[in-house]
Amino acid sequence: MFDLSNISSNPIELTGYFEGNFQTGATGTVEMWYGTGSYVGHESDLTGWTILGTAAITSNGTNVPTPYNVGNTLLVNTGVTFGMFMYLDGT
């Protein structure tokens, strides 16, 4: 989980392409979620979270970036903060 804040003077468009660091041999489906405001206080409750998308992954190895595309975009306007979290449903 992490917070993403747009402190620039222009909107930011997340294209749905991400990279993750997964342990060697990990496979499964990655889910990328977002929620308005900080993730703090929402770590154990899905209320207020929206799924951005999912992608099947096979890890490129521990400490080697594994790219994936969840298929959707997210517009982050100036001054807006989103809490983000990535979840791997797999092995």
Number of C-alpha atoms within 10 A of each C-alpha: 16 13 17 17 17 16 14 10 9 11 14 15 11 12 13 17 13 14 11 18 15 19 15 13 11 18 17 14 17 20 17 22 19 24 20 15 16 17 21 11 7 15 10 8 8 11 8 11 17 13 16 18 16 20 17 16 19 18 20 18 14 14 12 14 14 16 15 17 18 19 12 14 14 12 11 18 16 14 12 14 19 19 20 21 17 17 12 18 12 12 10
